Every structure is written in structure tokens, then in C-alpha cells.
């Protein structure tokens, strides 16, 4: 990654943060919780730019413009809303699970078969 890419990424992130700060306070609170949730359990693609997060801001901006409360947009179960967003995405948990399975399978091939 070049310095130019880093600078461009930083500019995009600052613009993203400015959009969040322009949202009504209740939307900001829920957005931060969604962001934290997705950073912990979320999809691998989340770290590759702000695509999904920008989509959430788009949705929130529309909801706010229509005068809706944030929970009218997400539903009362915000974690379920997040899970629905990432249901078809590969998560870090999936990668860890695959890694563990591969390591166990590799180790088991080295263990002599005791059935004989």
C-alpha cells in the first residue's frame, strides 16, 4: 500500500465520520453500536473500505430525512439487524473455524490408527 493510498483512505474515513456526525444523536448512538458489533464479529469485507458502513449511513440518512426514529429503521433488535446484514458474508469467526478444522485434520493424519 502506497502513501497515496493511505492518504486517500484517511480522507475517505474522515468524510465517513463527518456523515455519521451529521446524523441525529439517536442514529449516531445506534451507528456506533453497529460499528462496534461488526468490528467484533463482522465480515472480512468490513475491513476492506467502508462499503457496508456507508450503506448503513445511507439507510440512516434516509430514515432521518423521513422523520423516522432509528429503531423504526433497524427494528428493536439491533444485533439481529446486524446479523441479517452479514448473513451471507464470510466472518473472522468463519476463518478461525476453518483454520481450527484444518489444523485438527492435519494433526489427526499424523496419529496412527488404533483400530488395527
N, C-alpha and C positions, 0 to 999 in steps of 0.2 A: 504494500500500500504506500503510495507516494504522499508527500507532504500536501500536495494539491488535493488529493482525495480526503485527507484528514481535515483540511480546512473546509472543503465543501461539505463534508459530513457534519462538521461542527455548525456551519451556517444553517444546514437543514434542521439540525436538532434545535437550535435556538429559535428558528421560525416555528417549529413544532411546539416548543414550550410556550411561545408567545400566544399561539392559538389556544392552548389549554388555559392560560391565564385570562384570556378574553371570555371564557365561558362563565356562566353564573356559578356562584360558590358551591351550590349543591352538586352541580355537574363536575366541578373541579375535584371535590372530595371523592366522588364515586370513580372518576377517571384515575385518580392516584391509587385507589384501592385495586382497580382493574389492572393497572400497570404493575403494581407490586405482585399481584396474583400471577399475572402472565410471566413476569420475570422469574418467579419461583418455579412454576410448573409448566410454563408455556412452551410454545412451539419453537423449534430451532430457527425458523424463518424470522422470528421476532427480533433476533439479534442482527439480522441482515437488512438493516434500514428501518424505516418507521411505517411501512405499508399498512400493517394491521392496526397499529396505533392511530395512524392518520385516518383510517376508515372509521374507527371509533369516534374520533373527534368530529368527522363529517356527520356521523349519525347524531352526535350530541348537539352540534351546531343546528342541525335541522330541528331536533326536538325543542331546543331552547327558542328558536325562531317561531315555532308553533305554539309557544307558551306552555309546553308540557313540563311537568316535573321529571327529574332524571329517572326516578323509579317507574314512571309511566313508559319510559323508553326501554329500560333494561329489564323491567319486572322486579319484583321484590327480592328474588334470589339472584343476587349479582354474581355469585360464584357459578351458578348454573348457566347464566348468560355467558360468562367467560368460557365455560366448558363447551357450550354449544358453538362458540366461535372457533374453537381449536379442535373440534371433534375429528376432523379429517386431517389434522396436521401431525407431523412427527414431533414428539416432545423429547426433552432431555431424558425424561424417565424411560421412554421407549429405547433410546440409545443405550442407556445404562442397563436396561433389562436384556437387550440383545448382547451386550458385552459380557454380562454375567453368564448368560446361556452359552456363549461361545467358549468362555474360559472353562466352565464346568464340562462341556462336551470334550474339549481338548484334554483336560485332566483325566477324564474318565477313559479315554482311549489309551492312556498310559498305564491304567490299573489292570493287572492280569484278571482274566475272567475266572472266577472261583467256582463256576458251575461244573467244570470238567472234572 
